Amino acid sequence: MSTRSTFDTERVVVDPQRPDPAVMARAGAVIRRGGLVAFPTETVYGLGANALDAAAVAGIFRAKGRPAHDPIIVHVADAAALPALVTAVPEVARRLTAAFWPGALTLVLPRTDRVPDVVTAGGPTVAVRCPDHSLAQALIRAAGTPIAAPSANRFSHTSPTTAQHVWDDLAGRIDMLLDGGPTPIGVESTVLDLSGP
């Protein structure tokens, strides 16, 4: 992971329904090597990094100017990824993921030691969701790792619903922007904390 302060941001237009496998492979490689990729989900654009690479996730905080005490949602391809990230998947979480994943539902659960402190702001839980967006799914699969991704904007700015919003806020601060057009929902996911007894 580079700690550089300026980037030559690559902007690539991608069909959100049929993402080009070659473009997804390139973007996945950026994630695997510790870089930052902005991408659309069904809610808003996210700024992604390898969720299991603390240095890569630290890059998200630098690019956004985000305070370190603010945890980040981890995006996964499906519910099968949960056991690697959380210590237990309670029955209520199984029912919710079966009913609402992929979708705009984030679950907060006790985390495993595999999840770096920078993702959770040092807390005992991790927020996880499975996006219902073909391009986001293709990126997660191409990266081969869960992707930590808050909204792709400078801290305290409005969450972006178009690639142009991301470009205006983060060009020169990230490696790649996957332009998949406007996001269908345009607001953040619902968050349910299931970490209690």
MOQUI-V223540 format. One record per pair of residues at least 12 apart in sequence whose C-alpha atoms are under 6 Angstrom apart, sorted by the first residue. I is the first residue (numbers start at 1). J is the second residue. Records with the same first field share a line. If there is no record, write none. Layout:
I=J, J
This chain:
1=34, 56
6=172, 173
7=172, 173, 174
8=172
9=171, 172, 174, 175, 176
10=176
11=176, 177
12=178, 179
13=179
14=179, 180
15=180
16=135, 180
17=134
19=135
24=139
25=142
28=139, 142, 143
31=49, 50
32=143
34=56
36=48, 49, 174, 175
37=175, 176, 177
38=177
39=178
41=133, 136
42=132, 133, 183, 184, 185
43=183, 185, 186, 187, 188
44=160, 161, 183, 186
45=151, 152, 160, 161
46=149, 150, 151, 152
47=149, 150, 151, 152
48=147, 148, 149
49=147, 148
50=147
51=146, 147, 148
52=115
54=116
63=173
64=154, 155
65=155
66=155
69=121
70=121
71=119, 120, 121
72=119, 150
73=127, 128, 148, 149
74=128, 147, 148
75=128, 129, 130, 146, 147
76=130, 146
77=130, 137
78=130
85=111, 112
86=110, 111, 112
87=110, 111, 112
101=130
102=130, 131, 132
103=131, 132
104=189
105=189, 190
106=128, 129, 190, 191
107=127, 128, 191, 192, 193
108=126, 127, 193, 194
109=125, 126, 194, 195
110=124, 125, 195
111=124, 125, 126
152=166
153=169
161=182, 183, 186
162=181, 182
163=179
